[in-house]
Amino acid sequence: MQTQNDIPVAQRVSDPNRSLPKKPATANPIVRSLQSVPWWGYSLAVLAFLSPIVSTRIWFALNASAATQQVIESSQSVAAGLPPQPSTISTVAPFVETTPKADKPEAPNKEPDSPPDLFGHHPYSEAPLNQLRTVARAGDGYEIRLRESAAKSYLKMQADAKADGIDFVLISGFRTIADQQELFFDISKQRNQTPVQRAKVSAPPGHSEHHTGYAMDIGDAAVPSANLSTSFEKTAAYEWMQNNAAKYGFEISFPPNNPQGVMYEPWHWRFVGDDDSLATFYKKSNRSTSFIKKP
């Protein structure tokens, strides 16, 4: 007797009516995890993502509004003649870390790019050429110029001195830095002087009061041998200047034993009769103002 197991293997495999066991379907673990999250979880995630963006936009909007209000208030203060109020708006950007700088001592107040004193002489800038006025001419035709205010005062002083029988001769006025270079270096070579020795009688370039257009060298026309010499103090012109120069805003620059250590120059006078000239010389030397204009 044949049994069921005697069916040939090929027939069993190829039988179309034969039903094979099915494998159970396996779900994707990522999908299964996402499906397990409730809907409100996704809402919280979206809020967490958008919160920094929304906060930043609100911060910028508030600061922009505050800045606009500050500008309006400042404009109103200026229009009303009041000093502008200091700004209280923070200018530090968010999320920016700054490294504090080490405290440094403040530098003393000084003019920008101003050179230091040299051999006791203070630094001076050249006067603008359009502010100079010719007040005399040298024998070779060289124009002697002073600043407008100094020139006007000198011409009045010269006229008044002449009325008293004193005849001034103006030897020098405004000098450029180039002029001073020649005067300082060339003559020091001729006289075999060191810079320190030369600086006792002539300022180095960039440090001469003549650059300002307020300084002048003056002599007595009656005693030309005393020009640019300490013997000028014995002339009538010097005596008149001592008694009257302050009325016209002039003072001697380098009296005996002056604090700058410059040689006594009785012929060298400077104008200090207005705000600019006074500040030019007295701010340089850091001295208290001793010039008092006589009535």
HELIX and SHEET records of a PDB file:
HELIX    1   1 GLN A    4  ASP A    6  5                                   3    
HELIX    2   2 VAL A    9  SER A   14  1                                   6    
HELIX    3   3 PRO A   29  SER A   36  1                                   8    
HELIX    4   4 TRP A   39  ALA A   79  1                                  41    
HELIX    5   5 LEU A  129  GLN A  131  5                                   3    
HELIX    6   6 GLU A  148  ALA A  163  1                                  16    
HELIX    7   7 ILE A  177  GLN A  181  1                                   5    
HELIX    8   8 GLU A  182  ASP A  186  3                                   5    
HELIX    9   9 ILE A  187  GLN A  190  1                                   4    
HELIX   10  10 PRO A  195  ALA A  199  1                                   5    
HELIX   11  11 GLU A  209  THR A  212  5                                   4    
HELIX   12  12 PRO A  224  ALA A  226  5                                   3    
HELIX   13  13 THR A  230  LYS A  234  5                                   5    
HELIX   14  14 ALA A  236  ASN A  244  1                                   9    
HELIX   15  15 ALA A  245  TYR A  248  5                                   4    
HELIX   16  16 ASP A  275  SER A  285  1                                  11    
SHEET    1   A 2 LEU A 132  ARG A 137  0                                        
SHEET    2   A 2 GLU A 143  ARG A 147 -1                                        
SHEET    1   B 4 PHE A 168  SER A 172  0                                        
SHEET    2   B 4 ALA A 215  ASP A 220 -1                                        
SHEET    3   B 4 GLU A 265  PHE A 271 -1                                        
SHEET    4   B 4 PHE A 250  PHE A 254 -1                                        
END                                                                             
